[in-house]
Amino acid sequence: MRIPYYPGCAMKTAAKNCEISAIAVARKLGIELYELPRWNCCGVFPSLANDDLMRHVAPIRNLIRAQELKKTGIKDDENRLITLCSMCFHTLKEANLFSKDKEKLMKINTFMDRETNYEGKIKVLSFLEVLKEIGYERISKEVTTPLKGLAVSPYYGCLIIRPREIGIDQPKNPTILEELLKTLGAEVIDNPCKIQCCGSYHTVDNKPLVAKLTYENLIYPINNGAEIIATCCPLCFFNLDSRQKEAKELFRDLVEIPIVYYPQLMAIAFGLEEKYFGLDNGLHYVDPTPLLVAKNLI
């Protein structure tokens, strides 16, 4: 099964380890993530103003790239486009919904007079949605190294579940990540802050704010027995992991806890080669390796 894939900027830089594990896991499940040619930044966040059409040009241009794949024979019969980043997913899907307004779509297509007109037929999906579609029973058949004894707390952040018309699960009590982690054999530790914002791009200009949010998002699962946090967004991964340094300076009771992107745990549970775990490239501030070795998982 070959499905077009939009990587976004983070997956090629600070979250290279996340992409490595996700592509390997998809391949194990019979999915080839075919990277869009000539993709550009999604724009990071769509406009909140109804008349600000220019902010939708960048994501719509990427949807045009997916649409053009039909001409090359590299297509998905359901017109799907997979994303691995929650922020990219949110931005692309928001723009896609925005394009349902025919008058606004006509104006956007006019802006991009050198591009093929976007028809509004691409279906933007998070990788988590595709995994749920494959089915947990099918996924369980690939598990050769169950994550038995590993206490994992899921963390969603905000952009993959809100607003309701964008989100992939219940906005107040999502369970899609918990179900996947249980399928992998992990012990799931709930976190009431699992849907709270990580601080997003404020990590660039307001580190104290992000450090405070990092503390709030981690302290409950830590105190409740979690040994590792699984995120579904590379930006959440970066903030919860790297900003622990600043958070510890502000809150002395914070104990370091490893953060991973959920396909990393899938790669381990599937018994893939260690190069697909994404643990050996220096992109983790808190190294998960000692914990995983102690649990006899790697």
C-alpha positions, 0 to 999 in steps of 0.5 A: 500500500503506497500512501502520499506522505507530507513530512514537514520541516521538523521531521527533517531536522530536530525530529529526524529520529521520529521520521525514521521510526515511523517510516520503518513501522509503516513499512512493517505494516505494509505501507510505503509512505511516499514523500511528496515531491516539492513540498514546502513548509505548511505555514505552521499555523492557519489563520484564525481570521475568516478573510485571511486567505494568504495564510492558507496558500502554503498548506493548499500548495502542499495539497496540490502536490498530493493531487498532482500525484494522480498524474504520475501513477503514484496515488492512493485510491482514497486520496489520502495524505498522511502526516506525522506531525500534529501541527502539520496535520492541523494546519493542512486539515484546517486549510482543507476544510477552508477550501470547501468554501468555493468562493474562497478556494477560487481566490486561493487558486487565483493567488497561485496562478502558476499552480494547478487548481486545487479541487478540494478532494485530498483527505488529510490524515494523521498516522494514528488514524491510519493505524486505527484503520489498519486495526489493533488486532493486525498491529498486535500480530507484529509485536514480538517484543511486548512492552511488558512492565513499561509504564507509559503515559500518553500525551496528545497536546492540543492540535491533533484533537481540537477543534472537534471538526479537526480532531481525530478523537474525543477532544476532552478524553481521547483514547486512541494513543492509549489503545495503541500502547496497550496493543504494544503490551505497555502499562498505560498511566493516565495523565489529566494534562495529556490534552494540555498545550506544550507551549508550541512555538513559544519555545523559541521566544518564551522558554520560561512559559514552556518550562512551566507547561513542561513541568505541569504536563509531566509532574502528574504522570511522574508522581503516578508511576509513569516511567516514560512519556509517549507523544504523537507530535514532534514539537511536543516531543521537543518541548517535553524533552528538551525543556526539562532542563529549564523546568528543573531550574524552576521546579526542584521537585521535577525528576527527569523522565524520557520522552519518545515519539510513539512509533519509536515504541512501536519499532521496539515492540515490532522487534525492528533493527535498533537503527530504526529506534531513533535513539542513537542520534543525540536528539533526546535530551533525556536518553530513554536507552538506560530505561529500555535496557533495564526493561530488557526491551533493547 
